[in-house]
Amino acid sequence: MNALGVLVRPRSTLGAIAAAPRLSGLSSLVTSLLLPALFVAYWLVEAWLVDAGASMLGRSGHRRTFLAVSGFVFVPWIAYALLTLVEAAAQHSGGSGSGVAAGLAWLTLPVLCWFLALTVLAIRAVYDVPALNALALALLPYATIAAAVLLVTAGLTAVHGS
């Protein structure tokens, strides 16, 4: 299975997938079915991280309220995901689809920015913090993901060499 291969032998598995990409099959189905679970996991972890960050500002304890408010914020993120799927389909079709894909890529950026702006507004509404603090709290999940990827990459490099 490709998903397991990516975890165990990432370099050779990703090379094999790149050499013969398949858009169907069991691994794609499993990955697609896991996406809603990953979406919910991100939402819960985001609430936990934002509440933890708000505790440094003396404003913690509103995680459930933030979950209720931030659920509505994810509508633009879903629109972003749908636009990204259409962009991928346009790139896959080739030909004139590449121009459409480029246009869609530029269209996804404002949608993603709108999601971030709504997240900042949700944090301000729940935790009553200044705008820059709310922006920092909204970016906290992304900083955590980036740090985790950096640590995993450094660890894998140390174990497997360069």
ChimeraX attribute file (.defattr): number of C-alpha atoms within 10 A of each C-alpha:
attribute: neighborCount
match mode: 1-to-1
recipient: residues
	/A:1	11
	/A:2	17
	/A:3	15
	/A:4	11
	/A:5	13
	/A:6	15
	/A:7	10
	/A:8	11
	/A:9	11
	/A:10	14
	/A:11	11
	/A:12	12
	/A:13	18
	/A:14	16
	/A:15	12
	/A:16	12
	/A:17	12
	/A:18	10
	/A:19	9
	/A:20	8
	/A:21	10
	/A:22	10
	/A:23	8
	/A:24	8
	/A:25	9
	/A:26	12
	/A:27	15
	/A:28	15
	/A:29	11
	/A:30	12
	/A:31	13
	/A:32	11
	/A:33	11
	/A:34	11
	/A:35	11
	/A:36	11
	/A:37	11
	/A:38	12
	/A:39	13
	/A:40	12
	/A:41	12
	/A:42	13
	/A:43	17
	/A:44	16
	/A:45	13
	/A:46	23
	/A:47	23
	/A:48	19
	/A:49	19
	/A:50	24
	/A:51	22
	/A:52	18
	/A:53	19
	/A:54	22
	/A:55	14
	/A:56	9
	/A:57	12
	/A:58	11
	/A:59	15
	/A:60	16
	/A:61	13
	/A:62	16
	/A:63	20
	/A:64	14
	/A:65	14
	/A:66	23
	/A:67	18
	/A:68	13
	/A:69	17
	/A:70	21
	/A:71	13
	/A:72	12
	/A:73	20
	/A:74	17
	/A:75	13
	/A:76	19
	/A:77	17
	/A:78	15
	/A:79	15
	/A:80	22
	/A:81	15
	/A:82	13
	/A:83	18
	/A:84	17
	/A:85	13
	/A:86	16
	/A:87	23
	/A:88	16
	/A:89	15
	/A:90	19
	/A:91	17
	/A:92	12
	/A:93	12
	/A:94	12
	/A:95	10
	/A:96	10
	/A:97	16
	/A:98	17
	/A:99	14
	/A:100	16
	/A:101	22
	/A:102	13
	/A:103	12
	/A:104	18
	/A:105	17
	/A:106	10
	/A:107	15
	/A:108	20
	/A:109	12
	/A:110	13
	/A:111	18
	/A:112	17
	/A:113	14
	/A:114	16
	/A:115	20
	/A:116	19
	/A:117	16
	/A:118	19
	/A:119	24
	/A:120	24
	/A:121	21
	/A:122	23
	/A:123	26
	/A:124	19
	/A:125	14
	/A:126	19
	/A:127	23
	/A:128	14
	/A:129	19
	/A:130	11
	/A:131	13
	/A:132	11
	/A:133	17
	/A:134	24
	/A:135	18
	/A:136	14
	/A:137	24
	/A:138	24
	/A:139	17
	/A:140	17
	/A:141	19
	/A:142	12
	/A:143	13
	/A:144	13
	/A:145	11
	/A:146	12
	/A:147	12
	/A:148	12
	/A:149	12
	/A:150	12
	/A:151	12
	/A:152	12
	/A:153	12
	/A:154	13
	/A:155	12
	/A:156	12
	/A:157	11
	/A:158	10
	/A:159	9
	/A:160	8
	/A:161	8
	/A:162	6
